[in-house]
Amino acid sequence: MNKSGSRPGSGKRLAPIAATQQGGEDADAESIADKYFVCTECLIDGYVQSFVDLFYLTHTTQRSLSNLEGERVEPEISSDKLHFLKHQLTLAEESKREGDLQRVFAAYKALAEHYEAEGDFRTSIYFTEKGLEISKVSGDKEAEADANRSLGLAYEQLGNVNATVQYHETQRALSEIQEDADEYIDANKHLVDAYKAAAEACEQKGELQNAVSLHLKCMEAAKAAEDDLAEGMAYFQLGRVYHSLGQHDESLSHYEKYLQMCRDLDDKVGEGNACYALAGAYEAAGDVPKAIKFLESYYDVAQTTGELASQGEACTRLGVIYHSTGDHANAVHYFEKAFEMSRSLGDQKGVAVARVNLGVARGQAKLSSFMRTVNTNLGVLLKWKNRRTPFDI
């Protein structure tokens, strides 16, 4: 209770100390006067910590609001927000004195959610951390898990991946202690995204073994969250990183798992991606027949989904592989298809590339018969050549 006998923030209307006036400057002066009055009122009523917090929340200057003369301008704050902040801060302080820690936590949570809604995640984190301290003191594991969840989400917004992982892992551990299935699933859903982001950051730095560990954690979190799509994508990412490490058996194993999950979920786009990835992995491992098999599967899936670009890509890859193995007839067949796909899409660059590939493949396909003619009947070849190109002396 405060000195006047009423509970802080209980609806008592604060007396304005600045007269209502017209004009922007008068309105600004009134706003500043109200802030000073409300902050001072906290101090007069005996709420020292509330005064300190409210003063910093309402008087911190912002560089982005500096005027042309370089004068620092205080941030604007509405009357409703001013009274809301005072109410929640004094409520928290009074409740702490009374030993009502649940009400303290609720007040800090309300403040954190207010700033979160405004996009001010740093201030939201400040109040959530205060709530976290209270939950630990009171031994309220449910509130502690809730605070860790909020901190994880706030740090995610700030791009701090390590902190995001830390708080959601703590949330998950607390949910296991409480045997709270819903909280456990929620924590794992957030950890799927956090582990994936952390793994991608490791990949960018070339730390592939660390990326593997994080993708494995992502896979386990996806299983715990009963998220089949996320689990499948974790298999795909693992296959990709193992491929970069040259660990072909591990790469193929995880790509196969991804393919099976896509088929179980009837995910045609994912199935196509899996087939394409498997073709590359088998080719890298030296198993050309398997690479051809999965490229043909990729082509079939692309036909099913009507993806002309993917069909063209499959045909180009097949043409290249058949050309490298000396099967020029099949190389010509698939390069012709790739040429037609590029023409259908109006892809001029693709048409140019396909034309070169097709020309080389056709030349190779006819090379053996040409050389046989050179070796066995050079006269016939010369007569043919002379008919095509006049020979001037």
Secondary structure, DSSP 8 states (H G I E B T S, - for coil): --TTSS-TTSS-----SS---SSHHHHHHHHHHHHHHHHHHHHHTT-HHHHHHHHHHHH---GGG--TT---------HHHHHHHHHHHHHHHHHHHHT-HHHHHHHHHHHHHHHHHTT-HHHHHHHHHHHHHHHHHHT-HHHHHHHHHHHHHHHHHTT-HHHHHHHHHHHHHHHHHHT-HHHHHHHHHHHHHHHHHHHHHHHHTT-HHHHHHHHHHHHHHHHHTT-HHHHHHHHHHHHHHHHHHT-HHHHHHHHHHHHHHHHHTT-HHHHHHHHHHHHHHHHHTT-HHHHHHHHHHHHHHHHHHT-HHHHHHHHHHHHHHHHHHT-HHHHHHHHHHHHHHHHHHT-HHHHHHHHHHHHHHHHHHHHHHHHHHHHH-HHHHHHHHHHHS----
